[in-house]
Amino acid sequence: MRQIVAALTHQNPLPRALTAAAIALALWIVAWTGSYLFLSEGLLRTVMTARVPDDILSGPSLGATIFQWNLVFGMGAIALGSLFAIGRLSLGYIAPWWWAIGYGVALGTNSFVLTVPGKLAPRLDIMWQHIGAREILAYLLVAAALANIHFWKPRRWYDLTLRRVRGLRDLRMHSAELAFVAGGLVLLAWTASIEAAGVTAYLNR
């Protein structure tokens, strides 16, 4: 456990990102396998559909809309979480790990808004075919970049009382970390454009 935390808080953002991605992959596979074997098809479809505005699928700039949603709610949650840490571990990692679990459950139960017939058995090649894994990777790049910027942490891991450990003037980010943030944003924009094209093609077929 100490080695994992050390990797997630490494000075270089690359070991952080690789370790965070490995954890996300493990959570994704476990959630996907468990939901495929034990949960009913379409279990989360109503919840996921309710999160999509009625007119989003027919808007003229669907890609920009998807990117804006992912930027505000996805990157925003990571940035907010990164302001806090328990011990040395940034809470910015929690959101993409949680989304990896949700993505696995959605795949295992075929709960997406646009579905295919039948539940999908776990397959690693889906990482290259489905847009969700690439979105989560974009989030992980940003979470890894921001992993060491936290301003507050509890006095003890089980304590709800926070203490400030740095101020805004003390914030420093290296060029590699800034590059990871930029890479995450570019990847998120790219996935939004691909997702929009896929939705448009599905609706026009």
Secondary structure, DSSP 8 states (H G I E B T S, - for coil): -HHHHHHHT-SSHHHHHHHHHHHHHHHHHHHHHHHHHHS-TTTTHHHHHHTS-TTGGG-TTHHHHHHHHIIIIIIHHHHHHTTBEETTEEGGGHHHHHHHHHHHHHHHHT-SSS--SS-----TTHHHHSHHHHHHHHHHHHHHHTTT---EEESSTT---EEE---GGG----HHHHHHHHHHHHHHHHHHHHHHHHHHHHHH-
